[in-house]
Amino acid sequence: MLAWLDEAGAAFASQSCDTPRIVTVKLSEVVLKKPVRVGHIIKIYGRVCAVGTTSVTIYLEARRHSPYNGTQRTVCETEITFVRIDGDGEPIPISEKVRHKFEDVIDADKVKDKAKD
């Protein structure tokens, strides 16, 4: 399950940040709420939570899907932080175009930081 979350998160982060060069730097707590067995259909949903200078944090929720009645049950959720890198593996800034696309997330993050002060 962790490998699926990491792979799905990296694909989503790459798409969101318009770059194929992205690496995982942090996986937050994962609580496995329901069992997943061989043959189950798992759907993984994501959204961008935060965008930093070189990083993006993605919220992921994995759901077990029933093809018989269409119901879905959340099996786990987590946040994963990814960093954009260059060809040498060094962090590089996320483009302004991407940062502009997620301004609402960036602004919400700043409000949270000010509230902590």
Beta strands, then each sheet from edge to edge (+ up, - down):
strand 1: 22-27
strand 2: 41-51
strand 3: 55-65
strand 4: 72-84
sheet 1: 1+ 4- 3+ 2-
end
